[in-house]
């Protein structure tokens, strides 16, 4: 536990055999700070390191977006457009998109304790649909330019914290469902980025040329994620 501006903050301490130095980071998800210790490091040195960086940690915590739970009356972005969460217990189905005078809303049925789970399931389903469509489109374009490129072998939707997407050596693509909260062009870019790894498993100049060939607004999307990406982890 570390005292930060008058309150006790839990610091998650992890030992990593590959670490060469002590590091302290604050997850974009807003979870507990993480202090990494080298294999031969000591807890005493780790505590001193954390205390020496107390000011840095306090500043980072002040800048973190507030957690925004999925509950009636709250607002959540869907494809970059704010939607009001409305609870209608008697409504059939689970989650329904509606247009209203005050703007679009997401109507959630069932009992109130189930709002968060139902809305999360709905958003994951929407993310999978959008990403599947984008991956198929970019994979087709890639195959035209690189006939010998690998084909995607599957799509997985997760709640990753350190990256928005990844591509395995076997061609399986993994994505964060939270991309569906961002403007549509951001999700489209991440899909193109991972599809580009089917021909270039690196981040070389050649890789970026392939990515930009698939998605012309690559730099615009990357800038959006740099500026606003951490906010997507504050929802739910």
N, C-alpha and C positions, 0 to 999 in steps of 0.2 A: 504494500500500500504506500502511496506517495501523496503527500498533502499538496494540493494545487489550489491556490487562491482560496484557502479556507475550507476546502472540502477534500475528503479522502478519495483518491482515485486508484483503482485497481490496475496494476501493471502486469501483463502476462509475460512471464519470463520463459524463454525457450533456448535450449542449447542446440547449436548447429555445428556439426563436424566440418562443414565447408566454410564456415564463417572465419574471417581473418581479423575481425575487430568487433568491438561492441557497437551495436546500432540500436537506435530507438525510432520507432515509427508509429504513426497514428493511422489505422486503417480507414480507407475511404468510406467504409460502411458505418463508421461512427462507433465501432466497438472499442474494447479496451486497448490502451497503448500496448505495443509489443516490444519487449527488450530482448534482443538476440545476443547470446553469449557464445564465444568461440569454444571449441571442444575442451581446451584447458583453462578456460576462464573461471573466475570465482564469483560467487554470489556477492561477496563483499565489494569487489570492484564494480560489479554490475549496479549495485545500489548507489555507490558513489557516482558512477556515470549518470544514472537517472537523476540524482539530486543536482548534479552540475548542469543538467539540461532541463531543469524544472521550468525556467523561464521560456525556453523554446517550446516546450510541450504546452504550457499555458496559452501561448500565442496561437499555436496550431489548433487547440481545442476551441478557442474563441471564434476562429474562422470556419469551423465545421458547420455545415447546415443543420438546422434543428431536425430531429426525427419527426416525420409526418405519418402518423398511423393511418391505416385504412379503417375509417369509421364514418358513420353518417354525418354529413355536413362538411367533411373534408374535401379537398380537391386533389386530383391526381392527373398528371398529363398522360394522354394516350396519343402516340405518334406526334408528340410535341404540342398537342392541343389540350388545355385544361378541361377536365370533366368533373362535375360535382358528383360526389357519391351520395346517392339517395337510397334510403332504406324503405322498402315496401314489403312487409312480411307476407302479405297475402298474394303477391305477384307470382305467377307461374314461372317455372324455369329457375335459373340461378342468377345470371347477370345479363342485363339488356341495355343496349345503347339507345338513348333517346335524344331527340332534338327538342330543346325547350326555348322559351322566350328569352330566358337569362343565359342561354348557352347550352352546350351538350352536357348530358349527365349519364351516369352509369347507375342503373337501378338494380339493387341487390335484394333478392328475396330471402325468405327464411328467417330464422331467429337471429337476433343481433350479435350474439357471440360468434356466429359463423361468417360475419361480413368479411373479415380480413382474409380468411381461408378461401372463400368463394371468389373474392375479387382477385386474389393472387393466382388462383387456378385459371381464371378467365384470362388474365394478362399473359400467363405462360402459354395458353392455347393460342392467343393472338400472335404472340412472338413467334411461336413455331410456324404458324401459317405464313407470316410475313417473311421469315428467314428461309423457309423452304422454297418459296417462290423466288426470292432474290438469289439464292444459291443455284437453283436450276437455271436461271437466266444467265448468271455470270459463268457457270460451268459450260453452258452451250457456247458462249462467246469465246471462252478460253480454248475450247476444243477446236474451234474454227482456226484460231491462230497457232495453236500447239496441238496438232492431232495426236501426239503421243503423250499428252498430259494425262495424269491419273484422273479418275472420276471420283467424285465424293462417294464414300461408302456408307455414310449415315450422318444424321444431325442429332446432336444432344443439346437440350436446353437446361441450363444450370443457373445457380445464383453465385457466379464467380465474383471474387472481390479484387483480384490483382490484375485481371485482364478481361477484355470484352469478348474475346474469341480465341480459339486455338485450333490447330490442325495437327492430327497425329500422323505418324509415318505411314499408317495404313489408309490415310485419306478420310478419317472420321473428323467431322467439324463440330466443335463445341462452342456454344454461345451463351451469353448472359441474357436471361429473359428481360432484364431491365432495359435492353435496347429498344423495346417497344414503347417505352416512355419518352424516348428522344424523338426529335423530328425524323420523318421517314428517310431523309437522305443520309442520316447518320447510320441507321441500321443497314441501309443499302451499301454504304461504304465498308462496314465491318464484314459483311458477307463477301464483298469483292476482295477484301484483304485476305480473308482465310482461303478463298478459292484460289487466289494467286499463289498461295503456298503449295498448291497441288503441282506446280511446275517449278517453284523456287522455295525450298525449305530454309529460307534465311531472310535477312532484311538488307540485302545488297542493293546496289543501284539498279541492277537488273530486275530484282523483285519489285521495287517501287515503280519501275517502268511498266511492268505487267499490271500492277494494281491500277495505275492511272489510265492504262489502256482500257481496263474494264470499267473504271468509274472516274469520270473526269473531275468530279468535285472532291477528290481525295483530300487535298490540303484544307479545304473549307470544313470538311467533316472532322478531320484531325484537330483542327483548332477548336471546334465546338466541344469535342470531348475533353480537350485540355482545360477549357474554361468552365464547362458545366457538368462534365462527367461525374464528378464526385456527388453532385446533388441527386443523381438518380438512385444512389444507395440510401438516401434518407427516407425514401417512401416505403411504407409497409413495415 
